[in-house]
Amino acid sequence: MGAWQPLPDDLPPEVRHFVEQLRQLKDRTGLSLVALGARTAYSKSSWQRYLNATQPPPRQAVVALCRVAGTGRDEAERFGVRWELAVQAWPKPAVLPPKGEHGAHGVRGPREADEAREEYEEYEDDPTLPWWDAPPKAAEPSSSRLLVAAVALAVVLVLTVLIGAVALG
């Protein structure tokens, strides 16, 4: 598919190997990033961050890519192992100054600082599940409002039956 931009030189070898393998898997699908985003729970911009080593992908993004690429069970398990090794070695983002403080970390102005902060705030440390893979939510307890409405409806029903019986009788 198109040429990939070079990965940063200072990437740990586990991260570099994982991202290169992920890129090859994405290329095997023949899909653009937009099409890949449409087939998974992850946007084009998320895939750009994952495939350019800007941010580690959640485990479920790797699972989704394996599913779209039609990998076998063994290959998908190898990607899972590579993911674990890469996430452990992935460089953590630098701490940015609080909002309003600018000029640190090579950031030139308020706008650039806010953009950099947003990028780091989006960093996913914990994997997330797409909605279709998430476990079902536990049943929520019925609310007291619903119970009161049901009791009121039952009382009205009983009164209607009693009034009808008296009127006919």
C-alpha positions as CSV (number, residue, x, y, z in Angstrom):
1,M,0.0,0.0,0.0
2,G,1.9,3.3,0.2
3,A,5.2,4.0,1.6
4,W,5.3,4.2,5.4
5,Q,7.0,7.0,7.1
6,P,10.3,6.0,8.9
7,L,9.9,4.9,12.5
8,P,11.8,7.0,15.1
9,D,15.4,5.9,15.6
10,D,15.1,5.7,19.4
11,L,12.3,3.1,19.4
12,P,13.1,0.0,21.5
13,P,13.6,-3.1,19.3
14,E,10.4,-4.8,20.6
15,V,8.3,-1.8,19.6
16,R,10.0,-1.4,16.2
17,H,9.5,-5.1,15.4
18,F,5.9,-5.1,16.5
19,V,5.0,-2.0,14.5
20,E,6.8,-3.3,11.4
21,Q,4.8,-6.6,11.7
22,L,1.6,-4.6,12.3
23,R,2.3,-2.6,9.2
24,Q,2.8,-5.7,7.1
25,L,-0.4,-7.2,8.4
26,K,-2.3,-4.0,7.6
27,D,-0.7,-4.0,4.1
28,R,-1.9,-7.6,3.6
29,T,-5.5,-6.5,4.1
30,G,-5.2,-4.2,1.1
31,L,-7.4,-1.7,3.0
32,S,-6.8,2.0,3.3
33,L,-6.7,3.4,6.8
34,V,-10.2,4.8,6.3
35,A,-11.5,1.4,5.3
36,L,-9.6,-0.3,8.1
37,G,-11.2,2.2,10.5
38,A,-14.7,1.3,9.1
39,R,-14.0,-2.4,9.6
40,T,-12.8,-2.0,13.2
41,A,-13.7,0.0,16.2
42,Y,-10.7,2.3,15.7
43,S,-10.6,5.5,13.6
44,K,-8.2,6.3,10.8
45,S,-6.3,8.7,13.1
46,S,-6.0,6.0,15.7
47,W,-4.5,3.6,13.2
48,Q,-2.1,6.3,12.0
49,R,-0.9,6.7,15.6
50,Y,-0.6,2.9,16.1
51,L,1.2,2.3,12.8
52,N,3.6,5.2,13.1
53,A,4.5,4.2,16.7
54,T,3.2,7.4,18.2
55,Q,0.9,5.4,20.6
56,P,0.6,1.8,21.4
57,P,-2.6,0.2,20.1
58,P,-5.0,-1.4,22.6
59,R,-4.9,-5.2,22.5
60,Q,-8.4,-5.3,21.0
61,A,-7.2,-3.1,18.0
62,V,-4.6,-5.8,17.2
63,V,-7.2,-8.5,17.6
64,A,-9.5,-6.6,15.2
65,L,-6.7,-6.1,12.6
66,C,-5.9,-9.9,12.9
67,R,-9.6,-10.7,12.3
68,V,-9.9,-8.3,9.3
69,A,-6.6,-9.7,7.9
70,G,-7.9,-13.3,8.3
71,T,-4.9,-14.5,10.3
72,G,-4.9,-18.0,11.7
73,R,-5.1,-18.7,15.4
74,D,-1.3,-19.3,15.7
75,E,-0.4,-16.1,13.9
76,A,-2.9,-14.1,16.0
77,E,-1.4,-15.5,19.2
78,R,2.1,-14.5,18.0
79,F,0.7,-10.9,17.5
80,G,-0.7,-11.0,21.0
81,V,2.8,-11.9,22.4
82,R,4.5,-9.3,20.3
83,W,1.9,-6.7,21.6
84,E,2.7,-7.6,25.2
85,L,6.4,-7.2,24.7
86,A,6.0,-4.0,22.8
87,V,3.6,-2.4,25.3
88,Q,6.0,-3.2,28.2
89,A,8.9,-1.5,26.3
90,W,6.8,1.4,24.7
91,P,8.3,4.8,25.7
92,K,5.9,6.7,27.9
93,P,5.1,10.3,26.9
94,A,6.9,13.1,28.5
95,V,5.0,15.0,31.2
96,L,3.7,18.2,29.9
97,P,3.2,21.4,31.9
98,P,-0.3,22.2,33.2
99,K,-2.5,24.2,30.9
100,G,-1.5,27.8,30.7
101,E,2.2,27.2,31.2
102,H,4.0,27.3,27.8
103,G,7.5,27.3,26.4
104,A,8.7,24.1,28.0
105,H,9.6,20.9,26.2
106,G,10.4,22.7,23.0
107,V,6.8,23.8,22.5
108,R,6.7,27.3,20.9
109,G,3.3,28.8,21.9
110,P,0.0,28.2,23.6
111,R,-1.6,26.6,20.6
112,E,1.2,24.1,20.1
113,A,1.3,23.3,23.8
114,D,-2.4,22.6,23.8
115,E,-2.1,20.4,20.7
116,A,0.8,18.4,22.2
117,R,-1.1,18.1,25.5
118,E,-4.2,16.7,23.7
119,E,-2.0,14.2,21.9
120,Y,-0.6,12.9,25.2
121,E,-4.0,13.0,26.9
122,E,-5.2,10.6,24.2
123,Y,-2.5,8.1,25.0
124,E,-4.2,4.8,25.9
125,D,-2.4,2.9,28.6
126,D,-5.2,0.5,29.1
127,P,-6.6,-1.6,26.3
128,T,-10.2,-1.0,25.4
129,L,-12.8,-3.3,24.0
130,P,-15.0,-2.4,21.0
131,W,-18.7,-2.4,22.0
132,W,-19.3,-5.7,20.2
133,D,-16.6,-7.5,22.2
134,A,-17.4,-6.0,25.5
135,P,-19.0,-8.3,28.1
136,P,-22.7,-7.7,28.6
137,K,-23.6,-5.2,31.3
138,A,-25.1,-6.6,34.5
139,A,-28.8,-5.9,34.8
140,E,-29.5,-2.7,36.5
141,P,-31.7,-2.8,39.6
142,S,-35.3,-1.6,38.8
143,S,-35.9,2.0,39.9
144,S,-38.3,2.9,42.6
145,R,-40.2,5.2,40.1
146,L,-40.9,2.1,37.9
147,L,-42.1,0.2,40.9
148,V,-44.4,3.0,42.0
149,A,-45.9,3.3,38.5
150,A,-46.5,-0.5,38.4
151,V,-48.3,-0.4,41.8
152,A,-50.4,2.6,40.8
153,L,-51.4,0.8,37.5
154,A,-52.3,-2.3,39.5
155,V,-54.5,-0.3,41.9
156,V,-56.3,1.5,39.0
157,L,-56.9,-1.9,37.3
158,V,-58.3,-3.4,40.5
159,L,-60.6,-0.3,41.1
160,T,-61.8,-0.5,37.4
161,V,-62.7,-4.2,37.9
162,L,-64.5,-3.5,41.2
163,I,-66.4,-0.6,39.8
164,G,-67.4,-2.6,36.7
165,A,-68.5,-5.5,38.9
166,V,-70.6,-3.2,41.1
167,A,-72.2,-1.5,38.0
168,L,-73.1,-4.8,36.5
169,G,-74.3,-6.3,39.7
